[in-house]
Amino acid sequence: MRWDEDHESRDVVDERGKDGGGGSRGGPGLLGLLPLLGPLLRSPFGWIILLGIGGYYVVSQLGLFGGPTRAVQHQQQEGQKAGVAAGDPQAELVHFVSFVLDDTQDTWTREFAERKSTYKRAKLVLFTNRTATGCGTGQAATGPFYCPADSRVYIDLGFYQELSNRLGARGQFAQAYVIAHEIGHHVQNLLGTEEKVQGRSGAGTGPTSASVRLELQADCYAGIWAHSTAERKILEAGDIESAIGAATAIGDDRLQKMSTGTVSPERWTHGSSQQRVRWFRRGFDTGKLEQCDTFAAQQL
């Protein structure tokens, strides 16, 4: 995709290199924190590293998205916003993330305005290893995630290496899809979708569960943003294939197969590769918010 290589965002909070764990949850190592991650963090990408240390069974037992998010008291430092230090080895990636974040949110600002509503922008926090969030201590091992309690997306940029090297999802648009998906969760938060789901019966697991429907809707919302890039002619050849490669790489069935050699649909929380691609494509092909109603869909 064509993008401004010097772009800096007011909505990026740079906490890289800081020990942001803090609080009573800051002491335990990763294995000690695993039982806490499910009810605290939303992350369709956390599987990538967790699969390497515990297998799918461990991940499934965390109950990802199986219960309401519990906000905890914390002090959130704003850190450095937008600016990239000279000599930063991740400078290009920070600029790219900043551009995609702003471009995605500009798209949703227009979408909300067309519906006589106001879009409230999310922040994106760059961190290293761990950080304090409105949803508890965030760990790099969970992958990128969105916390509805503080309306922030969190990402350790080392995740992109895992996405490319471990799962083979390469290209900048694969990286962009990750951000657009997390902003999709922010849109759900603004629209009250997640609150309705959790208030009704909880997200649950399984191929037609509310958890899967939430994730597929976020994929569809990511597709809406991708549709806008095509309309504005910043999309380049191979970009959509790159995003589809990422959606395929993180399907529940593929990750289960990689980890255990078997597929257990009853434990799905994010949807199969086919489902994720289908809903991303729907958003991309139509560009319509109304076409992303996964909760009314008979077939996912």
MIDOSE-1310 file (N, C-alpha, C; in nm, 2 decimals, decimal comma, always signed):
residues 300
mrwd	+0,08/-0,12/+0,00/+0,00/+0,00/+0,00/+0,09/+0,12/+0,00; +0,04/+0,23/-0,06/+0,11/+0,36/-0,06/+0,08/+0,43/+0,08; +0,19/+0,47/+0,14/+0,17/+0,54/+0,27/+0,28/+0,64/+0,29; +0,26/+0,73/+0,39/+0,35/+0,84/+0,42/+0,46/+0,78/+0,51
edhe	+0,58/+0,76/+0,46/+0,69/+0,70/+0,54/+0,74/+0,78/+0,66; +0,70/+0,91/+0,67/+0,74/+0,99/+0,78/+0,62/+1,02/+0,87; +0,51/+0,95/+0,86/+0,39/+0,98/+0,93/+0,41/+0,96/+1,08; +0,36/+1,05/+1,16/+0,36/+1,04/+1,30/+0,21/+1,07/+1,35
srdv	+0,17/+1,00/+1,45/+0,03/+1,00/+1,50/+0,02/+1,06/+1,64; -0,07/+1,14/+1,66/-0,10/+1,19/+1,80/-0,17/+1,08/+1,88; -0,21/+0,97/+1,82/-0,28/+0,87/+1,89/-0,19/+0,75/+1,93; -0,07/+0,76/+1,90/+0,03/+0,65/+1,93/+0,10/+0,69/+2,06
vder	+0,10/+0,60/+2,16/+0,17/+0,62/+2,29/+0,28/+0,52/+2,29; +0,40/+0,58/+2,29/+0,52/+0,49/+2,28/+0,57/+0,46/+2,42; +0,55/+0,34/+2,47/+0,60/+0,29/+2,60/+0,71/+0,19/+2,58; +0,77/+0,17/+2,47/+0,87/+0,07/+2,44/+0,99/+0,09/+2,53
gkdg	+1,04/-0,02/+2,58/+1,16/-0,01/+2,67/+1,13/+0,02/+2,81; +1,01/+0,04/+2,85/+0,97/+0,07/+2,98/+0,91/-0,05/+3,05; +0,93/-0,06/+3,18/+0,86/-0,17/+3,26/+0,73/-0,12/+3,30; +0,63/-0,16/+3,22/+0,49/-0,10/+3,25/+0,40/-0,19/+3,32
gggs	+0,45/-0,31/+3,37/+0,36/-0,40/+3,44/+0,29/-0,34/+3,56; +0,37/-0,30/+3,66/+0,32/-0,23/+3,77/+0,22/-0,31/+3,85; +0,17/-0,25/+3,96/+0,06/-0,31/+4,04/+0,09/-0,44/+4,09; -0,02/-0,50/+4,15/+0,00/-0,63/+4,21/+0,01/-0,74/+4,11
rggp	-0,02/-0,72/+3,99/+0,00/-0,82/+3,89/+0,13/-0,82/+3,82; +0,22/-0,73/+3,87/+0,35/-0,72/+3,79/+0,45/-0,83/+3,83; +0,43/-0,90/+3,93/+0,54/-0,99/+3,98/+0,55/-1,12/+3,90; +0,44/-1,20/+3,88/+0,45/-1,33/+3,82/+0,51/-1,33/+3,68
gllg	+0,57/-1,44/+3,65/+0,62/-1,46/+3,51/+0,50/-1,49/+3,42; +0,53/-1,52/+3,30/+0,42/-1,55/+3,20/+0,34/-1,66/+3,24; +0,40/-1,78/+3,28/+0,32/-1,89/+3,31/+0,23/-1,87/+3,43; +0,27/-1,79/+3,52/+0,19/-1,75/+3,64/+0,07/-1,66/+3,60
llpl	+0,08/-1,59/+3,48/-0,02/-1,50/+3,44/-0,12/-1,57/+3,35; -0,09/-1,68/+3,29/-0,18/-1,74/+3,19/-0,32/-1,76/+3,24; -0,35/-1,80/+3,36/-0,49/-1,82/+3,40/-0,56/-1,69/+3,41; -0,49/-1,57/+3,41/-0,56/-1,44/+3,42/-0,59/-1,38/+3,28
lgpl	-0,52/-1,43/+3,18/-0,53/-1,36/+3,05/-0,67/-1,37/+2,99; -0,74/-1,48/+3,00/-0,86/-1,50/+2,93/-0,96/-1,39/+2,96; -1,00/-1,38/+3,09/-1,11/-1,28/+3,13/-1,06/-1,14/+3,12; -0,93/-1,11/+3,10/-0,88/-0,98/+3,10/-0,85/-0,92/+2,97
lrsp	-0,80/-1,00/+2,87/-0,75/-0,94/+2,75/-0,82/-1,00/+2,63; -0,85/-0,92/+2,52/-0,90/-0,97/+2,40/-0,78/-0,97/+2,30; -0,75/-1,09/+2,25/-0,64/-1,09/+2,15/-0,65/-1,21/+2,06; -0,69/-1,19/+1,93/-0,70/-1,30/+1,84/-0,56/-1,35/+1,79
fgwi	-0,46/-1,28/+1,83/-0,32/-1,31/+1,78/-0,24/-1,37/+1,89; -0,29/-1,38/+2,01/-0,20/-1,43/+2,12/-0,17/-1,58/+2,11; -0,24/-1,65/+2,02/-0,21/-1,79/+2,00/-0,07/-1,81/+1,95; -0,02/-1,72/+1,87/+0,11/-1,75/+1,80/+0,22/-1,79/+1,89
illg	+0,24/-1,71/+2,00/+0,35/-1,75/+2,09/+0,30/-1,85/+2,20; +0,18/-1,84/+2,24/+0,13/-1,94/+2,34/+0,13/-2,08/+2,29; +0,11/-2,10/+2,16/+0,11/-2,23/+2,10/+0,25/-2,29/+2,12; +0,35/-2,21/+2,12/+0,49/-2,26/+2,13/+0,52/-2,30/+2,27
iggy	+0,45/-2,25/+2,37/+0,49/-2,29/+2,51/+0,39/-2,38/+2,58; +0,27/-2,39/+2,52/+0,17/-2,47/+2,60/+0,08/-2,56/+2,51; +0,08/-2,54/+2,38/-0,01/-2,61/+2,30/-0,15/-2,55/+2,31; -0,23/-2,60/+2,21/-0,37/-2,54/+2,20/-0,45/-2,57/+2,33
yvvs	-0,43/-2,68/+2,39/-0,51/-2,71/+2,51/-0,50/-2,61/+2,62; -0,37/-2,56/+2,64/-0,35/-2,45/+2,74/-0,43/-2,33/+2,70; -0,42/-2,29/+2,57/-0,49/-2,17/+2,52/-0,64/-2,18/+2,54; -0,69/-2,30/+2,51/-0,84/-2,32/+2,51/-0,89/-2,31/+2,66
qlgl	-0,80/-2,36/+2,75/-0,84/-2,35/+2,89/-0,84/-2,21/+2,95; -0,78/-2,12/+2,88/-0,78/-1,98/+2,93/-0,92/-1,92/+2,93; -1,01/-1,98/+2,85/-1,14/-1,92/+2,83/-1,14/-1,78/+2,76; -1,05/-1,77/+2,66/-1,04/-1,64/+2,59/-1,18/-1,59/+2,55
fggp	-1,22/-1,48/+2,58/-1,34/-1,41/+2,55/-1,46/-1,48/+2,61; -1,43/-1,57/+2,71/-1,54/-1,64/+2,77/-1,61/-1,57/+2,88; -1,57/-1,46/+2,92/-1,63/-1,38/+3,03/-1,61/-1,24/+3,01; -1,68/-1,15/+3,08/-1,67/-1,01/+3,07/-1,53/-0,96/+3,10
trav	-1,49/-0,86/+3,04/-1,36/-0,80/+3,07/-1,37/-0,73/+3,21; -1,27/-0,75/+3,29/-1,27/-0,69/+3,42/-1,17/-0,58/+3,43; -1,21/-0,46/+3,44/-1,12/-0,34/+3,45/-1,06/-0,34/+3,59; -0,93/-0,31/+3,60/-0,86/-0,29/+3,72/-0,81/-0,15/+3,73
qhqq	-0,79/-0,11/+3,86/-0,74/+0,02/+3,88/-0,59/+0,02/+3,84; -0,55/+0,12/+3,76/-0,41/+0,14/+3,73/-0,38/+0,28/+3,69; -0,25/+0,31/+3,70/-0,21/+0,44/+3,65/-0,14/+0,43/+3,52; -0,20/+0,49/+3,41/-0,15/+0,47/+3,28/-0,06/+0,59/+3,24
qegq	+0,07/+0,57/+3,22/+0,15/+0,68/+3,18/+0,14/+0,70/+3,03; +0,14/+0,83/+2,99/+0,12/+0,86/+2,85/+0,24/+0,83/+2,77; +0,36/+0,85/+2,83/+0,48/+0,82/+2,76/+0,50/+0,91/+2,64; +0,59/+0,88/+2,55/+0,62/+0,96/+2,43/+0,51/+0,94/+2,33
kagv	+0,45/+1,04/+2,28/+0,35/+1,04/+2,18/+0,41/+1,07/+2,04; +0,38/+0,99/+1,94/+0,40/+1,01/+1,80/+0,55/+1,01/+1,76; +0,64/+1,09/+1,83/+0,77/+1,11/+1,78/+0,85/+0,98/+1,78; +0,94/+0,97/+1,68/+1,03/+0,85/+1,67/+1,17/+0,90/+1,68
aagd	+1,25/+0,84/+1,78/+1,38/+0,89/+1,81/+1,48/+0,86/+1,69; +1,57/+0,94/+1,67/+1,68/+0,92/+1,57/+1,75/+0,79/+1,60; +1,77/+0,70/+1,50/+1,84/+0,58/+1,52/+1,76/+0,47/+1,57; +1,63/+0,49/+1,59/+1,54/+0,38/+1,64/+1,53/+0,27/+1,53
pqae	+1,57/+0,15/+1,56/+1,57/+0,04/+1,46/+1,43/+0,00/+1,42; +1,33/+0,04/+1,49/+1,19/+0,01/+1,45/+1,13/+0,13/+1,39; +1,20/+0,24/+1,36/+1,14/+0,36/+1,32/+1,05/+0,35/+1,20; +1,09/+0,27/+1,10/+1,00/+0,25/+0,98/+0,87/+0,19/+1,02
lvhf	+0,88/+0,09/+1,11/+0,76/+0,01/+1,15/+0,67/+0,10/+1,23; +0,73/+0,19/+1,32/+0,65/+0,28/+1,40/+0,57/+0,38/+1,31; +0,64/+0,43/+1,21/+0,58/+0,52/+1,12/+0,46/+0,45/+1,04; +0,49/+0,33/+1,00/+0,38/+0,25/+0,93/+0,26/+0,23/+1,02
vsfv	+0,28/+0,18/+1,14/+0,17/+0,16/+1,24/+0,10/+0,29/+1,26; +0,17/+0,40/+1,28/+0,11/+0,53/+1,30/+0,02/+0,57/+1,18; +0,07/+0,54/+1,06/-0,01/+0,58/+0,94/-0,14/+0,49/+0,93; -0,12/+0,36/+0,95/-0,24/+0,27/+0,94/-0,34/+0,31/+1,05
lddt	-0,29/+0,33/+1,17/-0,38/+0,37/+1,28/-0,47/+0,49/+1,24; -0,40/+0,60/+1,20/-0,47/+0,72/+1,16/-0,56/+0,70/+1,04; -0,51/+0,63/+0,94/-0,59/+0,61/+0,82/-0,72/+0,52/+0,85; -0,70/+0,42/+0,94/-0,82/+0,34/+0,98/-0,92/+0,43/+1,06
qdtw	-0,87/+0,51/+1,15/-0,96/+0,58/+1,23/-1,02/+0,70/+1,15; -0,95/+0,75/+1,06/-1,01/+0,85/+0,97/-1,13/+0,79/+0,89; -1,11/+0,67/+0,85/-1,22/+0,60/+0,77/-1,34/+0,59/+0,86; -1,32/+0,55/+0,99/-1,44/+0,53/+1,08/-1,50/+0,66/+1,12
tref	-1,41/+0,77/+1,12/-1,47/+0,90/+1,15/-1,57/+0,94/+1,04; -1,53/+0,91/+0,92/-1,62/+0,94/+0,80/-1,75/+0,85/+0,81; -1,73/+0,72/+0,84/-1,84/+0,63/+0,85/-1,94/+0,67/+0,96; -1,89/+0,71/+1,07/-1,98/+0,75/+1,18/-2,05/+0,88/+1,14
aerk	-1,98/+0,98/+1,08/-2,03/+1,10/+1,04/-2,15/+1,09/+0,94; -2,13/+0,99/+0,85/-2,24/+0,96/+0,75/-2,37/+0,91/+0,82; -2,35/+0,86/+0,94/-2,47/+0,81/+1,02/-2,50/+0,91/+1,13; -2,46/+1,03/+1,12/-2,49/+1,14/+1,21/-2,44/+1,11/+1,35
styk	-2,33/+1,05/+1,36/-2,27/+1,01/+1,49/-2,13/+1,05/+1,49; -2,07/+1,05/+1,61/-1,93/+1,09/+1,63/-1,84/+0,98/+1,67; -1,73/+0,96/+1,60/-1,64/+0,85/+1,63/-1,53/+0,91/+1,73; -1,51/+0,83/+1,84/-1,42/+0,87/+1,94/-1,29/+0,79/+1,91
rakl	-1,18/+0,85/+1,89/-1,06/+0,79/+1,85/-1,00/+0,71/+1,96; -0,94/+0,59/+1,93/-0,87/+0,51/+2,02/-0,72/+0,55/+2,03; -0,65/+0,51/+2,13/-0,51/+0,52/+2,14/-0,45/+0,39/+2,10; -0,32/+0,39/+2,05/-0,25/+0,27/+2,03/-0,12/+0,28/+2,11
vlft	-0,10/+0,18/+2,20/+0,02/+0,18/+2,29/+0,12/+0,08/+2,24; +0,24/+0,13/+2,21/+0,36/+0,04/+2,18/+0,43/+0,01/+2,31; +0,45/-0,12/+2,33/+0,52/-0,16/+2,45/+0,62/-0,27/+2,43; +0,70/-0,29/+2,53/+0,80/-0,40/+2,52/+0,77/-0,50/+2,64
nrta	+0,75/-0,62/+2,61/+0,73/-0,73/+2,71/+0,60/-0,72/+2,79; +0,58/-0,62/+2,86/+0,45/-0,61/+2,93/+0,42/-0,46/+2,96; +0,29/-0,44/+2,99/+0,25/-0,30/+3,02/+0,12/-0,30/+3,10; +0,10/-0,20/+3,18/-0,03/-0,18/+3,25/-0,14/-0,13/+3,16
tgcg	-0,25/-0,19/+3,17/-0,37/-0,16/+3,09/-0,49/-0,15/+3,18; -0,60/-0,10/+3,12/-0,73/-0,09/+3,19/-0,79/-0,23/+3,21; -0,73/-0,33/+3,15/-0,78/-0,47/+3,16/-0,68/-0,56/+3,23; -0,58/-0,50/+3,30/-0,48/-0,58/+3,37/-0,35/-0,56/+3,31
tgqa	-0,25/-0,65/+3,34/-0,12/-0,64/+3,29/-0,12/-0,71/+3,15; -0,08/-0,63/+3,05/-0,07/-0,69/+2,91/+0,07/-0,75/+2,89; +0,07/-0,86/+2,83/+0,20/-0,93/+2,80/+0,22/-0,94/+2,65; +0,34/-0,93/+2,61/+0,37/-0,94/+2,47/+0,33/-1,08/+2,41
atgp	+0,33/-1,18/+2,50/+0,29/-1,32/+2,45/+0,15/-1,33/+2,41; +0,06/-1,23/+2,45/-0,08/-1,24/+2,41/-0,10/-1,19/+2,27; +0,00/-1,13/+2,21/-0,01/-1,06/+2,08/-0,09/-0,93/+2,10; -0,12/-0,86/+1,99/-0,19/-0,74/+1,99/-0,33/-0,76/+2,05
fycp	-0,38/-0,66/+2,12/-0,51/-0,68/+2,18/-0,58/-0,54/+2,20; -0,71/-0,54/+2,21/-0,78/-0,41/+2,24/-0,84/-0,43/+2,38; -0,83/-0,32/+2,46/-0,89/-0,32/+2,59/-1,01/-0,22/+2,59; -1,13/-0,27/+2,60/-1,24/-0,18/+2,60/-1,25/-0,09/+2,72
adsr	-1,19/-0,13/+2,83/-1,20/-0,05/+2,95/-1,13/+0,09/+2,94; -1,02/+0,09/+2,86/-0,95/+0,22/+2,84/-0,94/+0,27/+2,69; -1,01/+0,19/+2,60/-1,02/+0,23/+2,46/-0,89/+0,24/+2,40; -0,80/+0,14/+2,42/-0,67/+0,14/+2,37/-0,63/+0,00/+2,30
vyid	-0,56/+0,01/+2,20/-0,50/-0,10/+2,13/-0,35/-0,11/+2,18; -0,31/-0,24/+2,21/-0,17/-0,26/+2,27/-0,10/-0,35/+2,17; +0,03/-0,32/+2,14/+0,10/-0,41/+2,06/+0,25/-0,40/+2,09; +0,32/-0,51/+2,10/+0,46/-0,52/+2,11/+0,50/-0,55/+1,96
lgfy	+0,58/-0,46/+1,90/+0,61/-0,47/+1,76/+0,69/-0,60/+1,72; +0,74/-0,67/+1,82/+0,81/-0,80/+1,79/+0,71/-0,90/+1,74; +0,58/-0,88/+1,77/+0,47/-0,97/+1,72/+0,48/-0,99/+1,57; +0,51/-0,88/+1,49/+0,51/-0,89/+1,35/+0,61/-0,99/+1,30
qels	+0,72/-1,00/+1,37/+0,82/-1,10/+1,33/+0,76/-1,24/+1,35; +0,69/-1,27/+1,45/+0,62/-1,39/+1,48/+0,52/-1,42/+1,37; +0,44/-1,32/+1,33/+0,34/-1,34/+1,23/+0,40/-1,38/+1,10; +0,52/-1,32/+1,06/+0,58/-1,35/+0,94/+0,66/-1,48/+0,94
nrlg	+0,74/-1,50/+1,04/+0,83/-1,61/+1,05/+0,77/-1,74/+1,09; +0,68/-1,73/+1,19/+0,62/-1,85/+1,25/+0,50/-1,90/+1,17; +0,42/-1,80/+1,12/+0,29/-1,83/+1,05/+0,30/-1,80/+0,90; +0,40/-1,74/+0,85/+0,41/-1,72/+0,71/+0,32/-1,61/+0,66
argq	+0,27/-1,52/+0,74/+0,18/-1,42/+0,69/+0,27/-1,29/+0,67; +0,31/-1,27/+0,55/+0,40/-1,17/+0,52/+0,34/-1,05/+0,44; +0,41/-0,94/+0,44/+0,37/-0,82/+0,37/+0,31/-0,72/+0,47; +0,32/-0,59/+0,42/+0,28/-0,48/+0,51/+0,13/-0,48/+0,53
faqa	+0,05/-0,53/+0,43/-0,09/-0,53/+0,45/-0,14/-0,63/+0,55; -0,06/-0,74/+0,57/-0,09/-0,83/+0,67/-0,07/-0,76/+0,81; +0,03/-0,68/+0,82/+0,05/-0,60/+0,94/-0,07/-0,50/+0,96; -0,11/-0,44/+0,85/-0,21/-0,34/+0,86/-0,35/-0,40/+0,90
yvia	-0,37/-0,53/+0,85/-0,49/-0,60/+0,88/-0,50/-0,62/+1,04; -0,39/-0,65/+1,10/-0,39/-0,66/+1,25/-0,44/-0,54/+1,32; -0,39/-0,42/+1,28/-0,44/-0,30/+1,34/-0,58/-0,27/+1,31; -0,62/-0,29/+1,18/-0,76/-0,26/+1,14/-0,86/-0,35/+1,22
heig	-0,81/-0,48/+1,24/-0,90/-0,57/+1,32/-0,92/-0,52/+1,46; -0,81/-0,48/+1,52/-0,82/-0,43/+1,66/-0,91/-0,30/+1,67; -0,89/-0,21/+1,57/-0,98/-0,10/+1,57/-1,12/-0,14/+1,55; -1,14/-0,25/+1,48/-1,27/-0,31/+1,46/-1,34/-0,34/+1,59
hhvq	-1,26/-0,39/+1,69/-1,31/-0,41/+1,83/-1,34/-0,28/+1,89; -1,27/-0,17/+1,86/-1,30/-0,04/+1,92/-1,44/+0,01/+1,87; -1,46/-0,01/+1,74/-1,59/+0,02/+1,68/-1,70/-0,05/+1,75; -1,68/-0,18/+1,77/-1,78/-0,26/+1,85/-1,80/-0,20/+1,98
nllg	-1,70/-0,16/+2,05/-1,71/-0,10/+2,18/-1,79/+0,03/+2,17; -1,77/+0,11/+2,07/-1,84/+0,24/+2,06/-1,99/+0,21/+2,03; -2,01/+0,11/+1,95/-2,15/+0,08/+1,91/-2,23/+0,00/+2,02; -2,15/-0,05/+2,12/-2,22/-0,12/+2,23/-2,24/-0,27/+2,20
teek	-2,18/-0,32/+2,09/-2,20/-0,46/+2,05/-2,14/-0,56/+2,16; -2,02/-0,53/+2,20/-1,96/-0,63/+2,30/-2,04/-0,63/+2,43; -2,08/-0,51/+2,48/-2,15/-0,50/+2,60/-2,28/-0,57/+2,59; -2,35/-0,57/+2,48/-2,47/-0,64/+2,46/-2,45/-0,79/+2,47
vqgr	-2,34/-0,84/+2,40/-2,31/-0,98/+2,40/-2,28/-1,03/+2,54; -2,19/-0,96/+2,61/-2,16/-1,00/+2,74/-2,27/-0,99/+2,84; -2,36/-0,89/+2,83/-2,47/-0,87/+2,92/-2,58/-0,98/+2,90; -2,58/-1,03/+2,77/-2,69/-1,13/+2,74/-2,65/-1,27/+2,79
sgag	-2,54/-1,32/+2,75/-2,51/-1,46/+2,79/-2,36/-1,49/+2,79; -2,27/-1,39/+2,77/-2,13/-1,42/+2,76/-2,09/-1,46/+2,62; -1,96/-1,46/+2,59/-1,92/-1,49/+2,45/-1,92/-1,64/+2,42; -1,87/-1,72/+2,51/-1,87/-1,86/+2,49/-1,77/-1,91/+2,39
tgpt	-1,77/-2,04/+2,35/-1,68/-2,09/+2,25/-1,77/-2,18/+2,15; -1,70/-2,21/+2,04/-1,77/-2,29/+1,94/-1,78/-2,21/+1,81; -1,80/-2,28/+1,70/-1,80/-2,22/+1,56/-1,91/-2,12/+1,54; -2,02/-2,12/+1,62/-2,12/-2,02/+1,60/-2,14/-1,94/+1,73
sasv	-2,05/-1,94/+1,82/-2,06/-1,87/+1,94/-2,05/-1,72/+1,92; -2,09/-1,65/+2,03/-2,09/-1,50/+2,02/-1,94/-1,45/+2,01; -1,85/-1,53/+2,07/-1,71/-1,49/+2,06/-1,66/-1,49/+1,92; -1,69/-1,60/+1,85/-1,66/-1,61/+1,71/-1,72/-1,50/+1,63
rlel	-1,85/-1,47/+1,65/-1,92/-1,37/+1,58/-1,86/-1,23/+1,60; -1,82/-1,21/+1,72/-1,75/-1,08/+1,75/-1,62/-1,07/+1,67; -1,54/-1,17/+1,67/-1,41/-1,17/+1,60/-1,44/-1,16/+1,45; -1,53/-1,23/+1,39/-1,56/-1,22/+1,25/-1,61/-1,09/+1,21
qadc	-1,69/-1,02/+1,30/-1,73/-0,89/+1,27/-1,62/-0,79/+1,27; -1,52/-0,81/+1,36/-1,40/-0,72/+1,36/-1,32/-0,74/+1,23; -1,32/-0,87/+1,18/-1,25/-0,89/+1,05/-1,33/-0,82/+0,94; -1,46/-0,82/+0,94/-1,54/-0,76/+0,84/-1,52/-0,61/+0,84
yagi	-1,51/-0,55/+0,97/-1,48/-0,41/+0,98/-1,34/-0,38/+0,92; -1,24/-0,47/+0,94/-1,11/-0,45/+0,88/-1,12/-0,44/+0,73; -1,21/-0,53/+0,68/-1,24/-0,53/+0,53/-1,29/-0,40/+0,48; -1,38/-0,33/+0,56/-1,44/-0,20/+0,53/-1,32/-0,10/+0,51
wahs	-1,23/-0,10/+0,60/-1,12/-0,01/+0,59/-1,04/-0,04/+0,46; -1,01/-0,17/+0,44/-0,94/-0,21/+0,32/-1,01/-0,16/+0,19; -1,15/-0,17/+0,19/-1,23/-0,12/+0,08/-1,20/+0,03/+0,06; -1,19/+0,10/+0,17/-1,17/+0,25/+0,15/-1,03/+0,28/+0,09
taer	-0,93/+0,19/+0,12/-0,80/+0,21/+0,06/-0,80/+0,19/-0,09; -0,89/+0,10/-0,13/-0,90/+0,08/-0,28/-0,97/+0,20/-0,34; -1,07/+0,25/-0,27/-1,14/+0,37/-0,33/-1,05/+0,49/-0,34; -0,96/+0,50/-0,24/-0,87/+0,61/-0,24/-0,74/+0,59/-0,32
kile	-0,73/+0,47/-0,38/-0,62/+0,43/-0,47/-0,49/+0,43/-0,40; -0,49/+0,39/-0,27/-0,36/+0,37/-0,20/-0,33/+0,22/-0,19; -0,42/+0,14/-0,23/-0,41/-0,01/-0,23/-0,32/-0,05/-0,35; -0,23/-0,14/-0,33/-0,14/-0,19/-0,43/-0,16/-0,34/-0,46
agdi	-0,11/-0,38/-0,57/-0,12/-0,52/-0,61/-0,06/-0,61/-0,50; -0,14/-0,72/-0,46/-0,09/-0,81/-0,36/-0,13/-0,78/-0,22; -0,18/-0,66/-0,20/-0,22/-0,62/-0,06/-0,33/-0,70/+0,00; -0,44/-0,72/-0,08/-0,55/-0,80/-0,03/-0,51/-0,94/+0,00
esai	-0,43/-1,00/-0,09/-0,38/-1,13/-0,07/-0,30/-1,14/+0,06; -0,22/-1,04/+0,09/-0,14/-1,03/+0,21/-0,23/-1,04/+0,33; -0,34/-0,96/+0,33/-0,44/-0,96/+0,44/-0,51/-1,09/+0,46; -0,54/-1,15/+0,34/-0,61/-1,28/+0,34/-0,52/-1,38/+0,40
gaat	-0,39/-1,37/+0,37/-0,29/-1,47/+0,42/-0,28/-1,46/+0,57; -0,29/-1,34/+0,63/-0,29/-1,32/+0,77/-0,42/-1,38/+0,83; -0,53/-1,35/+0,77/-0,66/-1,40/+0,82/-0,66/-1,56/+0,82; -0,60/-1,61/+0,72/-0,59/-1,76/+0,71/-0,50/-1,81/+0,81
aigd	-0,39/-1,74/+0,84/-0,29/-1,79/+0,93/-0,34/-1,80/+1,07; -0,43/-1,72/+1,11/-0,47/-1,72/+1,25/-0,61/-1,78/+1,27; -0,66/-1,85/+1,17/-0,79/-1,93/+1,19/-0,77/-2,03/+1,30; -0,87/-2,05/+1,38/-0,87/-2,15/+1,49/-0,83/-2,29/+1,44
drlq	-0,89/-2,33/+1,33/-0,86/-2,46/+1,28/-0,72/-2,48/+1,24; -0,66/-2,38/+1,18/-0,52/-2,39/+1,14/-0,43/-2,40/+1,26; -0,45/-2,31/+1,36/-0,37/-2,31/+1,47/-0,38/-2,44/+1,56; -0,50/-2,49/+1,56/-0,52/-2,62/+1,63/-0,44/-2,73/+1,56
kmst	-0,45/-2,73/+1,43/-0,38/-2,83/+1,35/-0,23/-2,82/+1,37; -0,18/-2,70/+1,37/-0,04/-2,68/+1,39/+0,01/-2,73/+1,53; -0,07/-2,71/+1,63/-0,03/-2,74/+1,76/-0,05/-2,89/+1,80; -0,17/-2,94/+1,77/-0,20/-3,08/+1,81/-0,22/-3,18/+1,70
gtvs	-0,24/-3,13/+1,58/-0,26/-3,22/+1,47/-0,41/-3,25/+1,45; -0,50/-3,20/+1,54/-0,64/-3,22/+1,53/-0,71/-3,09/+1,54; -0,84/-3,09/+1,50/-0,92/-2,97/+1,50/-1,04/-2,99/+1,59; -1,06/-2,90/+1,69/-1,17/-2,91/+1,78/-1,26/-2,79/+1,78
perw	-1,36/-2,79/+1,69/-1,45/-2,67/+1,67/-1,52/-2,62/+1,79; -1,54/-2,71/+1,89/-1,62/-2,67/+2,01/-1,53/-2,57/+2,09; -1,40/-2,56/+2,06/-1,32/-2,47/+2,14/-1,28/-2,34/+2,07; -1,34/-2,33/+1,95/-1,31/-2,21/+1,87/-1,36/-2,08/+1,94
thgs	-1,27/-1,98/+1,94/-1,31/-1,85/+1,99/-1,30/-1,74/+1,89; -1,24/-1,77/+1,77/-1,21/-1,66/+1,67/-1,26/-1,70/+1,53; -1,29/-1,82/+1,51/-1,34/-1,86/+1,38/-1,23/-1,94/+1,30; -1,28/-2,01/+1,20/-1,19/-2,09/+1,12/-1,12/-1,99/+1,01
sqqr	-1,02/-2,04/+0,95/-0,95/-1,96/+0,85/-1,05/-1,92/+0,74; -1,14/-2,02/+0,70/-1,24/-1,99/+0,59/-1,33/-1,88/+0,64; -1,38/-1,89/+0,76/-1,47/-1,79/+0,81/-1,41/-1,65/+0,82; -1,29/-1,65/+0,86/-1,22/-1,52/+0,88/-1,20/-1,45/+0,74
vrwf	-1,16/-1,53/+0,65/-1,14/-1,48/+0,51/-1,27/-1,43/+0,45; -1,37/-1,51/+0,47/-1,51/-1,48/+0,42/-1,56/-1,35/+0,47; -1,54/-1,32/+0,60/-1,60/-1,20/+0,65/-1,51/-1,08/+0,62; -1,38/-1,10/+0,61/-1,29/-0,99/+0,57/-1,33/-0,95/+0,43
rrgf	-1,35/-1,05/+0,34/-1,38/-1,03/+0,20/-1,52/-0,96/+0,19; -1,61/-0,99/+0,28/-1,74/-0,93/+0,27/-1,73/-0,78/+0,30; -1,65/-0,75/+0,40/-1,63/-0,60/+0,43/-1,56/-0,53/+0,31; -1,46/-0,60/+0,26/-1,38/-0,54/+0,15/-1,47/-0,53/+0,02
dtgk	-1,54/-0,63/-0,01/-1,62/-0,62/-0,13/-1,74/-0,52/-0,13; -1,80/-0,51/-0,01/-1,92/-0,42/+0,00/-1,89/-0,28/+0,06; -1,79/-0,28/+0,15/-1,77/-0,15/+0,22/-1,88/-0,10/+0,30; -1,97/-0,19/+0,34/-2,09/-0,15/+0,41/-2,10/-0,20/+0,55
leqc	-2,12/-0,12/+0,65/-2,13/-0,16/+0,79/-2,24/-0,26/+0,81; -2,35/-0,24/+0,74/-2,47/-0,32/+0,75/-2,44/-0,47/+0,71; -2,34/-0,48/+0,62/-2,31/-0,62/+0,57/-2,23/-0,70/+0,67; -2,19/-0,64/+0,78/-2,11/-0,70/+0,88/-2,18/-0,75/+1,00
dtfa	-2,31/-0,77/+0,99/-2,39/-0,82/+1,10/-2,38/-0,97/+1,11; -2,27/-1,01/+1,17/-2,24/-1,16/+1,19/-2,34/-1,22/+1,29; -2,41/-1,14/+1,37/-2,50/-1,19/+1,47/-2,63/-1,23/+1,41; -2,66/-1,18/+1,30/-2,79/-1,21/+1,23/-2,76/-1,32/+1,12
aqql	-2,64/-1,35/+1,09/-2,60/-1,44/+0,99/-2,64/-1,58/+1,02; -2,70/-1,65/+0,93/-2,73/-1,80/+0,95/-2,60/-1,88/+0,93; -2,52/-1,84/+0,83/-2,40/-1,91/+0,80/-2,28/-1,82/+0,82; -2,19/-1,86/+0,90/-2,07/-1,79/+0,93/-1,95/-1,83/+0,84
